[in-house]
Amino acid sequence: MTKDDDSHPITSVINTDELMRQLAQREADHQRRIQAWTAEQVQELTRPAELLEIALHHTDVDVAVAAIGNDHLGADGRRRVAGSADDARVRAAARAEAARRGEDRDGRDHH
């Protein structure tokens, strides 16, 4: 088997402007999905990863707090929100919810 004379080596040209545009578009789409949730809808969610994203990043504190109070989030999620949420009020609400549930720092539920 011989190689054709007109074959070209595979080269990869990365268009960084296009890549950055695509990444920015994905992030904007993600933020729109997060911000579209209402407090009532969040109460019905069962996916911990989705609840965590909402609790960490939603701009409406009531919606973020609803995510914190959802039983599907879990102690680990509440701890992460308490330390990393965008809004200080949400961080405080996560600490309060964990205390109300009797969750200690090692993730055990004491109820």
matplotlib code that plots the C-alpha trace (Angstrom):
import matplotlib.pyplot as plt

x = [0.0, 1.5, 0.7, -0.8, 1.5, -1.2, -1.9, -1.3, -0.3, -3.1, -2.8, -4.9, -5.5, -7.3, -9.3, -9.1, -11.6, -14.2, -13.4, -13.9, -17.1, -18.4, -17.4, -19.1, -22.2, -22.4, -21.9, -24.6, -27.0, -26.2, -26.9, -30.2, -31.2, -30.2, -32.0, -35.2, -36.1, -38.7, -38.9, -41.9, -40.2, -37.1, -39.1, -40.0, -36.4, -34.7, -31.3, -28.7, -26.3, -29.0, -30.1, -26.5, -26.0, -29.2, -28.3, -24.8, -25.6, -29.3, -29.6, -33.0, -32.2, -35.7, -35.0, -31.5, -33.0, -35.7, -32.9, -31.1, -34.2, -34.8, -34.2, -32.5, -29.6, -28.1, -25.6, -22.6, -24.4, -25.5, -21.9, -20.6, -23.3, -22.5, -18.9, -19.2, -22.6, -22.4, -24.6, -23.7, -27.4, -27.5, -24.4, -26.0, -29.2, -27.3, -25.6, -29.0, -30.6, -27.8, -28.1, -31.9, -31.4, -28.8, -26.1, -22.7, -19.5, -18.6, -21.9, -23.8, -27.4, -28.2, -32.0]
y = [0.0, 3.3, 6.8, 9.2, 12.0, 14.6, 13.5, 16.1, 15.7, 16.3, 19.6, 21.2, 24.9, 26.3, 29.4, 30.8, 33.6, 31.0, 28.8, 31.6, 32.6, 29.1, 28.8, 32.2, 31.1, 27.8, 29.7, 32.2, 29.3, 27.6, 30.8, 31.3, 27.8, 28.4, 31.7, 30.4, 28.3, 29.6, 28.7, 26.5, 24.6, 24.0, 22.3, 19.6, 18.9, 15.7, 16.0, 17.1, 18.6, 20.8, 21.9, 22.7, 24.9, 26.8, 27.2, 28.4, 30.8, 31.9, 35.6, 35.3, 34.5, 32.9, 30.5, 29.6, 29.1, 26.8, 24.7, 24.6, 23.3, 20.6, 17.2, 15.9, 18.4, 16.7, 17.7, 17.8, 20.2, 22.4, 22.6, 23.5, 26.2, 27.6, 28.0, 29.0, 30.5, 33.8, 35.6, 35.9, 35.6, 32.2, 31.1, 32.0, 30.3, 27.1, 27.2, 27.7, 24.9, 22.5, 23.5, 23.1, 19.6, 18.7, 18.1, 18.3, 19.2, 15.6, 15.2, 13.0, 13.7, 13.6, 13.3]
z = [0.0, -1.0, 0.2, -2.3, -3.3, -2.6, 1.0, 3.6, 7.2, 9.7, 11.2, 13.8, 13.6, 16.7, 16.1, 19.6, 18.8, 17.7, 20.6, 23.1, 21.4, 21.7, 25.3, 26.1, 24.3, 26.3, 29.5, 28.6, 27.7, 31.0, 32.9, 31.1, 32.1, 35.7, 35.9, 34.3, 37.4, 39.9, 43.6, 43.0, 40.2, 42.2, 45.0, 42.4, 41.2, 42.1, 40.5, 43.1, 40.5, 39.1, 42.6, 43.5, 40.4, 41.2, 44.8, 43.9, 41.1, 40.9, 41.2, 43.0, 46.7, 47.2, 44.3, 45.7, 49.2, 47.7, 46.2, 49.5, 51.3, 48.7, 50.3, 47.2, 47.6, 50.6, 53.3, 51.0, 48.6, 51.4, 52.8, 49.3, 49.0, 52.5, 51.4, 47.7, 46.8, 44.8, 47.4, 51.1, 52.0, 50.3, 52.1, 55.4, 54.5, 53.6, 57.0, 58.7, 56.8, 57.7, 61.3, 61.2, 59.8, 62.3, 59.7, 61.2, 59.4, 58.4, 56.5, 58.9, 59.5, 63.3, 63.0]

ax = plt.figure().add_subplot(projection="3d")
ax.plot(x, y, z, "-o")
ax.set_aspect("equal")
plt.show()
